């Protein structure tokens, strides 16, 4: 999956978009429920499972994207 954020351009990942994509595929009958679906993104792979009771489980790596200081 490729993610484009308005005003920022292409991003490395989007958990919400990945979950929505897999949910749509399950509703259309392309992917089964209760089976992890790997979503390949520029930042890595997320595993999304839509359960029988319509819960969405997302697992995958977490990475630091930015470190900085802000003076307030």
SETOR-764704 format. One record per residue: x, y, z of N, C-alpha, C, O in turn; residue in three letters. Coordinates in pm, whole numbers, padded with zeros to 5 digits, always signed. Example, Ala and Ser with C-alpha at 12.3 -4.5 7.8 and 13.67 -1.06 7.14 Angstrom:
// SETOR-764704
+01319-00569+00780+01230-00450+00780+01320-00330+00780+01424-00332+00846ala
+01285-00225+00708+01367-00106+00714+01290+00003+00787+01341+00114+00804ser
This chain:
// SETOR-764704
+00085-00116+00000+00000+00000+00000+00090+00122+00000+00192+00125+00068unk
+00052+00222-00075+00124+00349-00077+00033+00453-00014-00089+00451-00035unk
+00092+00543+00063+00015+00644+00136+00060+00782+00094+00179+00813+00094unk
-00036+00865+00058-00010+01004+00021-00088+01093+00116-00211+01086+00122unk
-00017+01178+00190-00083+01269+00282-00083+01409+00222+00021+01464+00189unk
-00202+01464+00210-00216+01598+00152-00130+01698+00229-00138+01706+00352unk
-00049+01772+00159+00037+01872+00220+00173+01819+00261+00265+01898+00284unk
+00188+01686+00270+00316+01628+00310+00377+01539+00203+00498+01521+00198unk
+00293+01484+00117+00342+01392+00015+00336+01249+00063+00258+01214+00152unk
+00420+01166+00005+00419+01024+00039+00478+01003+00179+00579+01063+00215unk
+00412+00918+00257+00458+00888+00393+00500+00741+00401+00470+00662+00311unk
+00569+00707+00509+00621+00571+00523+00514+00469+00562+00525+00352+00526unk
+00411+00511+00635+00312+00416+00682+00185+00488+00724+00184+00609+00746unk
+00077+00411+00735-00050+00462+00785-00129+00344+00841-00188+00266+00765unk
-00131+00332+00973-00202+00222+01037-00352+00229+01012-00415+00127+00985unk
-00409+00349+01021-00552+00365+00999-00590+00326+00857-00689+00256+00835unk
-00512+00372+00760-00539+00339+00621-00523+00190+00592-00599+00133+00514unk
-00424+00128+00656-00404-00016+00639-00522-00094+00693-00570-00188+00630unk
-00569-00055+00812-00685-00122+00872-00809-00104+00785-00884-00199+00763unk
-00830+00016+00735-00947+00043+00650-00940-00036+00520-01041-00087+00473unk
-00821-00047+00463-00805-00122+00339-00838-00270+00359-00911-00328+00279unk
-00786-00330+00465-00813-00471+00490-00960-00492+00525-01020-00591+00484unk
-01020-00399+00602-01162-00410+00634-01246-00409+00506-01342-00486+00494unk
-01212-00322+00412-01285-00316+00285-01268-00446+00207-01364-00495+00146unk
-01147-00503+00208-01123-00629+00137-01202-00744+00200-01253-00831+00129unk
-01213-00744+00332-01292-00847+00401-01440-00831+00365-01508-00929+00336unk
-01490-00709+00368-01631-00685+00336-01665-00722+00192-01777-00764+00163unk
-01568-00708+00102-01590-00745-00039-01566-00894-00065-01587-00941-00177unk
-01522-00967+00037-01500-01110+00021-01366-01146-00040-01345-01262-00076unk
-01275-01050-00052-01144-01077-00110-01053-01145-00009-00975-01233-00044unk
-01063-01105+00118-00983-01164+00227-01078-01220+00333-01185-01164+00356unk
-01039-01330+00396-01125-01389+00500-01107-01320+00636-01006-01254+00660unk
-01205-01338+00722-01193-01290+00860-01101-01384+00938-01077-01498+00897unk
-01052-01335+01049-00969-01413+01141-00839-01465+01081-00778-01557+01135unk
-00795-01407+00972-00668-01445+00909-00584-01318+00895-00630-01221+00833unk
-00463-01316+00950-00378-01196+00936-00347-01167+00789-00313-01257+00712unk
-00357-01040+00753-00324-00994+00618-00203-00902+00632-00209-00804+00705unk
-00094-00932+00562+00025-00847+00566+00009-00733+00466-00014-00754+00347unk
+00023-00612+00517+00017-00492+00434+00159-00437+00424+00219-00400+00525unk
+00212-00433+00304+00349-00386+00282+00347-00236+00256+00284-00188+00161unk
+00417-00163+00340+00428-00018+00329+00576+00019+00315+00663-00065+00338unk
+00605+00142+00277+00744+00184+00264+00820+00171+00396+00940+00143+00396unk
+00751+00190+00509+00815+00183+00639+00819+00044+00700+00876+00028+00808unk
+00762-00055+00636+00763-00190+00689+00631-00261+00665+00548-00214+00587unk
+00614-00372+00730+00495-00456+00711+00408-00451+00835+00456-00470+00947unk
+00279-00425+00815+00180-00433+00923+00095-00557+00899+00060-00588+00785unk
+00061-00626+01006-00028-00742+00998-00164-00701+01055-00175-00662+01171unk
-00266-00711+00972-00401-00667+01010-00493-00789+01009-00496-00866+00913unk
-00570-00804+01118-00669-00912+01127-00804-00851+01159-00817-00773+01253unk
-00905-00887+01080-01044-00849+01108-01108-00972+01172-01117-01077+01109unk
-01152-00959+01296-01206-01074+01369-01352-01100+01331-01415-01018+01264unk
-01403-01213+01375-01543-01250+01347-01641-01149+01404-01749-01130+01349unk
-01604-01084+01516-01693-00984+01576-01655-00841+01537-01686-00746+01609unk
-01587-00827+01423-01553-00698+01361-01456-00612+01441-01455-00490+01425unk
-01376-00673+01527-01264-00600+01586-01149-00604+01487-01136-00698+01408unk
-01066-00501+01491-00951-00494+01402-00824-00496+01487-00807-00414+01576unk
-00736-00592+01458-00610-00605+01530-00496-00571+01436-00487-00625+01326unk
-00408-00480+01479-00294-00440+01398-00166-00468+01478-00155-00427+01593unk
-00072-00536+01415+00058-00558+01478+00166-00524+01378+00149-00538+01257unk
+00278-00478+01430+00390-00444+01344+00494-00368+01423+00474-00338+01541unk
+00605-00335+01358+00713-00267+01427+00681-00119+01452+00602-00058+01380unk
+00744-00065+01554+00735+00079+01582+00876+00136+01569+00971+00081+01624unk
+00888+00244+01498+01018+00306+01476+01012+00454+01510+00908+00518+01492unk
+01122+00509+01559+01131+00653+01582+01144+00723+01448+01232+00690+01369unk
+01056+00818+01423+01059+00890+01297+01125+01027+01310+01173+01083+01211unk
+01127+01081+01432+01183+01216+01451+01218+01236+01597+01145+01190+01686unk
+01327+01302+01622+01366+01344+01757+01402+01490+01750+01477+01531+01661unk
+01351+01569+01841+01382+01711+01839+01342+01778+01969+01284+01716+02058unk
+01372+01906+01978+01336+01987+02095+01261+02110+02048+01291+02168+01944unk
+01163+02147+02126+01085+02266+02097+01089+02356+02219+01059+02312+02330unk
+01126+02480+02199+01126+02576+02309+00991+02645+02314+00944+02701+02215unk
+00928+02640+02433+00795+02698+02448+00802+02818+02539+00701+02882+02565unk
